[in-house]
Amino acid sequence: MRRFLRGARARIVRAVLGIDLPALARDLEGRVDSVSDSVRDVHERVESIAERVEVTRGLLVSARDDIPGNRRRLEQARAADDYDRAFDEKDPLVTVRIASYENTEALVDRALVSALGQTHPSIEVVIVNDGPNERTRAAIERIADPRVTYIEFPFRRAYPESFVDRWYVAGAPGMNEAARRAQGRWIAPLDDDDEFSPDHVATLLALARAERAELVYGAVDRLDVIDGRRDRIYSYPPERGGFSFVGAMYHSGLRFFEYDEESWRVGEPGDWNLARRMLAAGVRVASTEEIVGNIYRVKPALKADSPDV
């Protein structure tokens, strides 16, 4: 009976409206199948494109990293006549390198004070300003400390327009220049708005000597000055988001490892990109969970959207 009624209904609709319901249903079913096939095809193409992008990124990362070349340079550094002096000298000179830009107050009142106030007796500070800055220059001149070298680039370096990409590499040219100018056996990186604990250098130097490690680091506290929240940056082994060069010190024989000033092209912050390349090349690493510095987040734009360290 039901089949008869359905058939009667279809005949009535066809007679009154000129619509063949069974044919329409078959047509719609065919169209749905066609759309499903198209969706599957698009999905497969997207997956293929994603795979190609990942392969391309891998090739780009490999080319930029030059791990085989860095391994050769690392072996050469270890073979240098003065390599062991960094471990064996009683009070080796340590270079604190600082890149800065229009941040005079924090640089002078926080970063520089902490660098010059180290318990380790043999310190030099190399500051590179990313372009002319009369206020910073005058402030450093008033300090008149022979341990401090101040350098200015003739113009500000170009950075990506994207906020995140720019954040990834901001200051990298100055960091590289300061490391090149370093005279110390060890290089201790410091940002211009952060600070070392008083025993930062002494703690890390003792660790380096005990482990014969070429890169040593500790934990750093990160304070959000907007809302007062504090968290700790530390991981062992080093991992993205758990390592900061503000908490580190490395053998000056590693100065050939420079910040990739375009690490944003591979989606990595400069600190992590540099650390990752050091690890991949076989640099000897040791760490301590002791807090050796403080990082201050002072820009409101970073409060909610800051990338990882």
N, C-alpha and C positions, 0 to 999 in steps of 0.2 A: 504493500500500500504506500509506504513512504517513498519508494522509488517511483511509483506512479505519480504521486503528488509532486515530487521534484521535477519529473519530466513534464508534467502539465504546466507547472509554474514557468519552466524554461520556455515552453512553447508559447505561453501567453505573453511573456516579456518580449520574445522574438517577434510575435505578431504585432504587439502594440508599439514597442519602442524600436523595433528593428535591431535588437541586440541579441547576439547568440551567446548566452551566458557560459556554456561549456567551452566554447571557443575562446571567449574572453578570459576565462580562468586559465586555460592552457597558455594563452599569450602572456598573461601576467606572471605565471609560474616560470615561463621561459625568460622573461625580463629579469625576474628576481635572481634566477640562476646566472644570467649574464652579468648582473651587477656584482654578485658574489664572486664570480670569476675575476672581474675587474679589480675588486677590492683585494683579493688574494694576490693578483699580479702587482698591484701598487705596493702592497706590503712586502712582497719578495724583492721588488726593486729598491725600496727603502732600505731593507736589510743589506742588500748588495752594496748600495751606496755607502751605508754606515761602515761596512767592512772595508771598503776601499779607502774611506776617510781615515779609519784607524790604521790601516797599513801605511798610508801616506804620512800620517802623524808619526808613526814609529820610525819611518825612514828619516823624517825631518829631525826628530829627537836624536837619532843615532848620528846623523851628520853634524849636528850642533855640539853634541857631547864630546865627540872624538876621544872615546875612552881608550883605544889602543895608544893614541898619541900621548894621552895623559899618563898612562902607565909607564911609557918609556921615559917621560920627563920626571916622573916620581922616582924611578930607579936612578936616574942621573943626579937628582937632588940628594938622594941618600948616599951616593958615592962621593959627594963633594967633601973636600978636606975639612971644612968647618961645620959639617952637618951635626956632629956630636956635641959641639960646644953649646948648643941650645940646651942640652940636658946636663952638661957637666960644669958649666960656669956657675960660680956661687950666686951671683946676682946678675943674670943676663938682662940686657936692655930689652924692654918690652915696649912695642909701639902700639899706642891706642889710636886707631884710625877712625875719624869722624867725618861723615859727609853732612853738609848743612845747606839750608836754603831759607832765608827770611825767617829765622827762628832764633833770633839773637838772645832773648832772655833765657829760654830753656837751655840753649847751648852753653851759655856762660854760667848761669846760676845752678844748673843741675848736672849736665853731662860733663862739662869741663872740671867742675869742682870734684866730682866723683873720680874722674880719671887722675887728677893731680893729687888726690887724697889717698891714694893706694898705700897699703902697708909695705908693699914691695918697694924697695928704695930706688930702683933704676927704671924710670919711666920717661918716654917721650910721647907727645901728642901731635898728630898730624891732622889738621882740619882742612878740608877742601870745600869751598863754597861754590855752589852751582850758579855762578854768575857774580857780577860785582855787587857788593853790599856794603855801603859806607858805614852803617851802624854796627854791623858785625866786625868789620875791620877795625874800627875805632875802639870797640870794646876789648878786642884781643890785644890791641896795642897798649891800652891802659893797664892790662894785667901784667904785661912786660915780663913774662916768665920765659927764660931761655929754653925751657923744655918744650915749648909750644911752637910749632911751625904752622903758619896760616897761608893758604893758597886760594886764589880766586880764579875761576874760569873767566875768560873775557866775555862770555855770553852764556845764558842759560841753555842747557841742552834740550833738544826736542824730545817730547814724550808722546805716547799714543793719546788720542782724544778720549777714549773710553776710560771712565774712572777706575774700574778694576784693573785694566791693563796698565794704566799709569801707576797705580798703587803697587803693582807687581815689581816695577823696575825703577821707581822714583829714587834718586840718589845713587844709582848704580855707577854712573861715570865717576862721581866723586869718590865712591868707595874704592874703585879700581885705582884711581890716581893716588889716593892716600896710601894704598898698599904698595904701590910702586915706589913711593918716596920713603917708605919705612926703612929705618936703619936698625931696628931691633932684631933680636934672635927670634922673637915671638911677635905675633900680630894679634891684638885684641880689638875686635870690631865693636863700635858703639854708635848708636843713633843719637842725633843731636837733641832729642827730647827725652832720653832715657838715662839710666844711671847704673853704675856698678856698685856692688857692696864694697866696703873698704878693703876686704881681703879677697876680692875677685881674682886678681892676678896671682896672689900668693897661693890661694887654694888650687887654682887650675895648674899652676906651675908645679906644685908638689905632686898633683895627680899625674901630670905628664912625665915627670921624672920616675915616679913609681912604676908606671906602666910602659914607659918608653913610647908613649902615644904621641902622634903628630897633630891630632885634633882632639881637644878636650873641651868638655862643656858641663854646665850644671843646670839646675832649674832656675827659672826666672818667674817672678810674680808679675802678673799683668793687671793693672788697675784701670778701670774705666772711670775717669774723673767726672763723667756726666752723672752716673748714678751710684758711684762708689763700689760697684761690684768688683771683686778680685778673684782671679783664677790663676792657676799655675800652669806653666808650659814646661813639660818635661816628658820624654819618652826614651827608652833604651831598648833596642837600638833606635837611632834617630828616625823619625817618621814625620811626614808632612802634618803640620799642625801641632807637633810636639817638640819642635826644635827651633831655636832662635840663635843667630850668631851673636846677639847681645849677651848671651850666656856662655860664649865660647872663646877659645883662644887657639891659634894654630901656628905651627912651625913656619918661620918665614921662608923656608925652602919650598913651601907650597904656594908661594905668591904667583906662580904661573897659573894657578886656578883663579880665574877672574870671574866676576859677575857677568853673566850673559845679559847684556843691556837690552836684549830683545827676547828675554825668556817668556814674555807674554805670548809670543807666537806658538809656544807649546803649552800654554795655559798653566804656567808655574810661577809662584812668587820667587823673586831673586834669591832669597836666603835658602829656600828649600832646593831650588835648582842647583845652586852651588854645592850644598851639602850632599845632594844625591850624586853629583858627579865625582866628588871626592870619595865617597863610599864605593862607587862603582870602580874607581881606579885602584882601590886597595889601600887607601890611607888608613893608618892605624888609629883607632878611636877609643877613648875612654870617657866615662862620665861619672858624675856624682849627683845625688839627689839634693845636695845642699843648695840653698838659694844663693846665687851669686850676682843677682841684678834685678832691676825693676824696669818694666815697660809701662809707659803711660799712654793710654788712648785718650786723646784730647779733642779729636775732630768729631763733631756731631754726626757727620756723614758716615763715620765708621761704626757708630753705635749699634746699628741694626744690620748693616750690610757689609761689614768688613770681611774680606776673604780670610782664609786661614793663613797662619804665619808661614 
